[in-house]
Amino acid sequence: MGGVAHLLTGFVVLVTVITAVPSPSALLWLIRTLALSVAPILAVLAALGAAGEFTFGAGGYAIVAGVLSALSGAYFLLVTARQWRQARALGVRPSLWAVVAQVGSFLRTDRPGITGPHVDHVVARDGTRLPVGIWSPDPIGPGRRPAVVLVHGGGWVGGNWRQLRGYATWLAEHGYVTVCLSYRLAPPARWDVAPADVLDGLRWVDERAEALRVDPHRVALLGSSAGGQLALLAGSLPERATPLAAMVAIYPPTDLPLLYRTLRGTRVSPVGSDVPALTTYLGSTPEQSASSWRWSSPSTHLDTAPPAVYLATGAKDQWTPLAAIEPYAARLRADPANLVVPLVDADHCFDLVWGSVPAQTLRATMLAFLDREVRGDT
């Protein structure tokens, strides 16, 4: 038993160090993201490790290991408490059991009471065919439904319409028709093409509103990460010709030059290097093409945004740091119709663990926002 306790203690202490220190690589960032998302589980494992060391260990090593394991447990217990306290302050009742039971639901497609995906294609303005996935409540019932159009992430260079199927099926379960869009990925540079693809997707939904049983005046646009940038940008462009009741963005880049400068100063980039996702998507650095970087930033177009915007991000996000989002968020806070939720002790992609306390907080506050601003609940 002492050997098992040593292994458990070593694992938990190593994860604690990785979690507490800014990550110098993508792999360590992923470990940090997952660790913060399953903090309650790690707190329990640390407590078991400490108990094992003090019960079955012998000598000074066991005492030191036990103390380190106990400190790791205290760290993750504090993370859990902070996440829980924020959820309760926002009116959310999170479930700690869901952290374990809903680990894989980010990719879930088999929720009850829905139908889909039905796969169709948007024909972009230049004739390119882009696949879309559609989910609907089942039975859809009489009348028209509110809809959410979803834009996936992937650093503008990866991902596809299936990536947000967890959100699409969950929203369909709550009464929304959901449409997951595709857009063209870099390379080559897609800073002008990808937003146009999103606009064409919105036009496609509007033109097929009757067939989809969608109310064209109750449509929201949702994007995650790079898709959040595209959603906020396309939804705010003056050339958007379709109605849009609200936008939802999850850890989105909002000011691309500011994000570029911020990431060049952090260890995860690493320090002083270019930011490949940004420079590949835009085909330049901010110094080489300031106008395209400025145009591609949702912060440039906030004055023409829809009447309600929801923005959630991790307060410890290393890929879209809060410091690079805060100027945009501050402007959103000036209008009470908008909602900004910086989730404590959460990193980029925290919702990969669907049942994490931050992910539960995100979904509950986002659904309340959509029900108020899109569905029309009072």
C-alpha positions as CSV (number, residue, x, y, z in Angstrom):
1,M,0.0,0.0,0.0
2,G,2.9,2.3,0.7
3,G,4.0,2.0,-2.9
4,V,0.6,2.9,-4.2
5,A,0.5,5.9,-1.9
6,H,3.9,7.0,-3.2
7,L,2.7,6.8,-6.8
8,L,-0.5,8.7,-6.0
9,T,1.3,11.4,-4.2
10,G,3.9,11.8,-6.9
11,F,1.2,12.1,-9.5
12,V,-0.9,14.7,-7.6
13,V,2.1,16.8,-6.6
14,L,3.4,16.8,-10.2
15,V,0.0,17.9,-11.5
16,T,-0.2,20.6,-8.8
17,V,3.1,22.1,-9.9
18,I,2.1,22.0,-13.6
19,T,-1.2,23.7,-12.7
20,A,0.2,26.4,-10.4
21,V,2.9,27.5,-12.9
22,P,2.2,29.1,-16.3
23,S,2.8,26.4,-19.0
24,P,5.7,26.6,-21.4
25,S,4.2,24.1,-23.8
26,A,0.9,23.1,-25.3
27,L,1.0,19.7,-23.6
28,L,1.5,21.2,-20.2
29,W,-1.3,23.7,-20.9
30,L,-3.6,20.8,-21.7
31,I,-2.7,19.1,-18.4
32,R,-3.3,22.4,-16.6
33,T,-6.7,22.9,-18.3
34,L,-7.9,19.4,-17.4
35,A,-6.5,19.6,-13.8
36,L,-8.3,22.9,-13.1
37,S,-11.5,21.4,-14.6
38,V,-11.3,18.2,-12.3
39,A,-10.1,20.0,-9.2
40,P,-12.6,18.2,-6.9
41,I,-11.3,14.8,-8.1
42,L,-7.7,15.8,-7.6
43,A,-8.5,17.1,-4.1
44,V,-9.9,13.6,-3.2
45,L,-6.9,11.8,-4.7
46,A,-4.5,14.1,-2.8
47,A,-6.3,13.4,0.4
48,L,-6.0,9.6,-0.2
49,G,-2.3,10.0,-1.0
50,A,-1.7,11.9,2.2
51,A,-3.6,9.3,4.2
52,G,-1.7,6.5,2.6
53,E,1.7,8.1,3.3
54,F,0.9,8.8,7.0
55,T,-0.7,5.4,7.5
56,F,1.6,3.0,5.5
57,G,4.7,5.0,5.0
58,A,7.8,5.0,7.2
59,G,10.5,7.5,7.9
60,G,11.1,11.1,6.9
61,Y,10.3,10.5,3.2
62,A,6.8,9.4,4.0
63,I,6.2,12.5,6.2
64,V,7.5,14.9,3.5
65,A,5.4,13.1,0.9
66,G,2.3,13.2,3.1
67,V,2.7,16.9,3.7
68,L,3.2,17.6,0.0
69,S,0.1,15.6,-0.9
70,A,-1.9,17.3,1.8
71,L,-0.8,20.7,0.4
72,S,-1.8,19.6,-3.1
73,G,-5.2,18.6,-1.8
74,A,-5.6,22.0,-0.1
75,Y,-4.7,23.7,-3.3
76,F,-7.3,21.8,-5.4
77,L,-9.9,22.2,-2.6
78,L,-9.3,25.9,-2.7
79,V,-9.8,25.9,-6.5
80,T,-13.0,23.9,-6.1
81,A,-14.3,26.3,-3.4
82,R,-13.5,29.4,-5.6
83,Q,-15.3,27.9,-8.6
84,W,-18.2,26.8,-6.5
85,R,-18.5,30.2,-4.8
86,Q,-18.6,32.0,-8.2
87,A,-21.3,29.6,-9.5
88,R,-23.5,30.2,-6.5
89,A,-23.0,34.0,-6.7
90,L,-24.3,33.7,-10.3
91,G,-27.3,31.7,-9.3
92,V,-26.0,28.4,-10.5
93,R,-26.2,25.1,-8.5
94,P,-23.4,23.0,-9.8
95,S,-23.1,19.3,-9.2
96,L,-19.8,17.8,-8.1
97,W,-20.9,14.4,-9.2
98,A,-21.2,15.8,-12.8
99,V,-17.5,16.4,-12.8
100,V,-17.1,12.6,-13.0
101,A,-20.3,11.6,-14.7
102,Q,-20.3,14.1,-17.6
103,V,-16.6,14.0,-18.5
104,G,-17.2,13.1,-22.2
105,S,-20.5,15.0,-22.8
106,F,-18.6,17.7,-24.8
107,L,-18.8,15.2,-27.7
108,R,-22.2,13.8,-27.0
109,T,-24.7,13.3,-29.8
110,D,-27.3,11.0,-28.3
111,R,-29.4,13.3,-26.1
112,P,-33.0,12.4,-25.6
113,G,-35.7,14.5,-27.3
114,I,-33.7,15.7,-30.3
115,T,-33.1,14.7,-33.9
116,G,-30.0,15.1,-36.0
117,P,-27.5,15.7,-37.3
118,H,-29.0,16.3,-40.7
119,V,-26.1,17.2,-43.0
120,D,-26.6,19.8,-45.7
121,H,-24.4,22.3,-47.5
122,V,-24.1,26.1,-47.6
123,V,-23.0,27.4,-51.0
124,A,-20.7,30.3,-50.3
125,R,-20.7,33.5,-52.5
126,D,-17.9,32.1,-54.7
127,G,-19.6,28.7,-55.2
128,T,-17.7,26.7,-52.5
129,R,-19.8,24.1,-50.8
130,L,-19.5,24.1,-47.0
131,P,-21.1,21.3,-44.9
132,V,-23.4,22.1,-42.0
133,G,-25.0,20.0,-39.3
134,I,-28.5,20.6,-38.1
135,W,-30.2,19.4,-34.8
136,S,-33.8,20.0,-33.8
137,P,-36.0,19.3,-30.8
138,D,-38.1,16.2,-31.4
139,P,-41.0,16.6,-31.7
140,I,-40.4,20.1,-32.9
141,G,-44.1,21.1,-32.2
142,P,-46.2,23.8,-33.8
143,G,-44.9,27.3,-34.8
144,R,-41.3,28.5,-35.3
145,R,-38.4,27.8,-32.9
146,P,-35.5,30.0,-31.8
147,A,-32.2,29.0,-33.3
148,V,-28.5,29.1,-32.5
149,V,-25.9,29.1,-35.3
150,L,-22.6,27.7,-34.0
151,V,-19.0,28.4,-35.3
152,H,-16.3,26.0,-34.2
153,G,-12.8,26.8,-33.0
154,G,-9.4,25.3,-33.8
155,G,-7.0,28.2,-34.1
156,W,-8.4,29.1,-37.6
157,V,-6.3,26.1,-39.0
158,G,-8.3,23.1,-37.7
159,G,-11.7,21.8,-36.5
160,N,-14.9,21.2,-38.3
161,W,-18.7,21.6,-37.9
162,R,-18.9,18.5,-35.6
163,Q,-16.6,20.1,-33.0
164,L,-19.4,21.8,-31.1
165,R,-21.9,19.0,-31.4
166,G,-22.0,18.8,-27.6
167,Y,-23.3,22.4,-27.4
168,A,-25.6,21.8,-30.5
169,T,-27.3,18.8,-29.0
170,W,-27.6,20.3,-25.5
171,L,-29.2,23.5,-26.9
172,A,-31.5,21.4,-29.1
173,E,-32.5,19.5,-25.9
174,H,-33.5,22.9,-24.5
175,G,-35.7,23.8,-27.4
176,Y,-33.4,25.5,-29.9
177,V,-32.8,24.5,-33.5
178,T,-29.0,24.4,-33.9
179,V,-26.9,24.8,-37.0
180,C,-23.2,24.1,-36.9
181,L,-21.3,25.9,-39.7
182,S,-18.1,25.2,-41.6
183,Y,-15.7,27.8,-42.8
184,R,-12.5,27.7,-44.8
185,L,-9.4,27.1,-42.8
186,A,-5.9,28.6,-43.1
187,P,-3.4,28.3,-44.7
188,P,-3.5,30.3,-46.9
189,A,-4.6,33.4,-45.1
190,R,-8.4,33.4,-44.5
191,W,-8.9,36.6,-42.5
192,D,-11.3,37.9,-45.2
193,V,-12.8,34.6,-46.4
194,A,-13.7,32.9,-43.1
195,P,-16.0,35.8,-41.8
196,A,-17.7,35.8,-45.2
197,D,-18.3,32.1,-44.9
198,V,-20.0,32.7,-41.5
199,L,-22.2,35.5,-43.1
200,D,-23.1,33.1,-45.9
201,G,-24.1,30.5,-43.2
202,L,-26.4,33.1,-41.5
203,R,-27.9,33.9,-44.9
204,W,-28.5,30.2,-45.6
205,V,-30.3,29.8,-42.3
206,D,-32.4,32.9,-42.9
207,E,-33.4,31.7,-46.4
208,R,-34.4,28.3,-45.1
209,A,-36.1,29.5,-42.0
210,E,-39.5,28.1,-43.0
211,A,-38.1,24.6,-43.8
212,L,-36.0,24.6,-40.6
213,R,-39.0,25.8,-38.6
214,V,-36.9,28.7,-37.3
215,D,-38.1,32.1,-36.4
216,P,-35.6,34.3,-38.3
217,H,-35.9,37.1,-35.7
218,R,-34.9,34.8,-32.9
219,V,-31.5,33.7,-34.0
220,A,-28.2,33.8,-32.0
221,L,-24.7,33.3,-33.3
222,L,-22.4,31.3,-31.0
223,G,-18.6,30.8,-31.4
224,S,-15.9,29.2,-29.4
225,S,-12.2,30.3,-29.4
226,A,-11.3,31.2,-33.0
227,G,-14.9,30.6,-33.8
228,G,-15.8,33.1,-31.1
229,Q,-13.7,35.7,-33.0
230,L,-15.5,34.9,-36.2
231,A,-18.9,35.0,-34.6
232,L,-18.3,38.3,-32.9
233,L,-16.8,39.7,-36.1
234,A,-19.3,38.5,-38.6
235,G,-22.2,39.3,-36.4
236,S,-21.0,42.9,-36.0
237,L,-20.1,43.7,-39.6
238,P,-22.4,46.3,-41.2
239,E,-22.8,44.1,-44.3
240,R,-24.6,41.5,-42.3
241,A,-28.0,41.4,-44.0
242,T,-29.8,38.9,-41.7
243,P,-31.5,39.5,-38.3
244,L,-29.5,38.5,-35.3
245,A,-30.9,38.7,-31.8
246,A,-27.7,38.0,-29.8
247,M,-24.2,36.7,-29.9
248,V,-22.4,34.3,-27.6
249,A,-18.6,34.0,-27.5
250,I,-16.7,31.5,-25.4
251,Y,-13.0,32.4,-24.7
252,P,-12.8,34.4,-28.0
253,P,-10.0,36.6,-29.3
254,T,-11.4,40.1,-29.5
255,D,-8.5,42.4,-30.2
256,L,-6.0,40.5,-32.5
257,P,-3.0,43.0,-32.3
258,L,-3.4,43.1,-28.5
259,L,-3.6,39.3,-28.3
260,Y,-0.5,39.0,-30.5
261,R,1.5,41.3,-28.2
262,T,0.2,39.6,-25.1
263,L,1.1,36.1,-26.3
264,R,4.6,37.1,-27.5
265,G,5.2,38.1,-23.8
266,T,4.1,34.8,-22.3
267,R,5.9,31.4,-21.8
268,V,3.3,29.4,-23.7
269,S,4.2,31.1,-27.1
270,P,7.2,30.9,-26.2
271,V,8.4,34.4,-25.3
272,G,9.4,36.6,-28.2
273,S,8.3,34.2,-30.9
274,D,5.6,34.8,-33.5
275,V,2.1,33.4,-32.8
276,P,1.6,30.9,-35.6
277,A,-2.2,30.6,-35.4
278,L,-2.6,34.4,-35.8
279,T,0.0,34.9,-38.4
280,T,-1.1,32.0,-40.5
281,Y,-4.8,33.1,-40.4
282,L,-3.9,36.7,-41.2
283,G,-0.9,36.0,-43.5
284,S,1.1,38.7,-41.8
285,T,2.2,40.3,-38.6
286,P,0.5,43.4,-37.2
287,E,3.5,45.5,-38.4
288,Q,3.2,44.1,-41.9
289,S,-0.6,44.7,-42.3
290,A,-2.1,46.8,-39.5
291,S,-5.3,47.3,-41.5
292,S,-6.2,43.6,-41.8
293,W,-5.5,43.0,-38.2
294,R,-7.6,45.9,-37.1
295,W,-10.5,45.0,-39.4
296,S,-10.4,41.3,-38.1
297,S,-10.7,42.4,-34.5
298,P,-14.3,42.3,-33.1
299,S,-13.4,45.3,-30.9
300,T,-13.2,47.4,-34.1
301,H,-16.9,46.7,-34.8
302,L,-18.5,46.6,-31.4
303,D,-20.6,49.7,-32.2
304,T,-22.5,47.7,-34.9
305,A,-22.9,44.5,-32.8
306,P,-26.3,43.0,-32.1
307,P,-28.3,44.3,-29.1
308,A,-27.1,41.6,-26.7
309,V,-23.7,39.9,-26.3
310,Y,-22.7,37.1,-23.9
311,L,-18.9,36.6,-23.4
312,A,-17.4,33.9,-21.1
313,T,-13.7,33.1,-20.7
314,G,-11.4,31.5,-18.3
315,A,-9.7,33.9,-15.8
316,K,-6.5,31.9,-16.2
317,D,-6.8,31.4,-20.0
318,Q,-3.3,31.2,-21.5
319,W,-4.3,31.3,-25.2
320,T,-6.7,34.2,-25.0
321,P,-5.6,35.8,-21.8
322,L,-8.1,37.9,-19.9
323,A,-5.8,40.9,-20.3
324,A,-6.3,40.7,-24.1
325,I,-10.1,40.5,-23.7
326,E,-10.7,43.0,-20.9
327,P,-10.9,46.2,-23.0
328,Y,-13.7,44.6,-25.1
329,A,-15.4,43.2,-22.0
330,A,-15.3,46.5,-20.3
331,R,-17.2,48.1,-23.2
332,L,-19.7,45.3,-23.1
333,R,-20.4,45.8,-19.4
334,A,-21.5,49.4,-20.1
335,D,-24.8,47.9,-21.5
336,P,-26.9,45.9,-19.1
337,A,-28.2,43.7,-21.9
338,N,-24.7,42.2,-22.2
339,L,-23.2,39.6,-19.9
340,V,-19.5,39.0,-19.2
341,V,-18.5,36.0,-17.2
342,P,-14.8,35.6,-16.4
343,L,-14.7,32.1,-14.9
344,V,-12.3,31.8,-11.9
345,D,-9.5,29.2,-12.0
346,A,-10.4,28.1,-15.6
347,D,-8.1,27.9,-18.6
348,H,-8.7,27.7,-22.3
349,C,-11.0,24.9,-23.3
350,F,-12.2,24.3,-19.7
351,D,-15.4,23.0,-21.2
352,L,-13.7,19.9,-22.6
353,V,-14.6,18.5,-19.1
354,W,-18.3,19.0,-19.7
355,G,-19.2,18.5,-16.1
356,S,-16.6,20.8,-14.6
357,V,-17.9,23.5,-12.3
358,P,-16.8,26.3,-14.7
359,A,-18.5,24.5,-17.6
360,Q,-21.7,24.0,-15.6
361,T,-21.6,27.7,-14.7
362,L,-21.1,28.7,-18.3
363,R,-24.0,26.6,-19.6
364,A,-26.4,27.8,-16.9
365,T,-25.7,31.5,-17.4
366,M,-25.5,31.2,-21.2
367,L,-28.9,29.4,-21.3
368,A,-30.5,32.0,-19.1
369,F,-29.1,34.7,-21.4
370,L,-30.4,33.0,-24.6
371,D,-33.8,32.3,-23.1
372,R,-34.1,36.0,-22.2
373,E,-32.6,37.6,-25.3
374,V,-33.5,35.0,-28.0
375,R,-36.4,32.9,-26.9
376,G,-38.1,35.9,-25.2
377,D,-38.6,34.5,-21.7
378,T,-39.2,37.1,-19.0
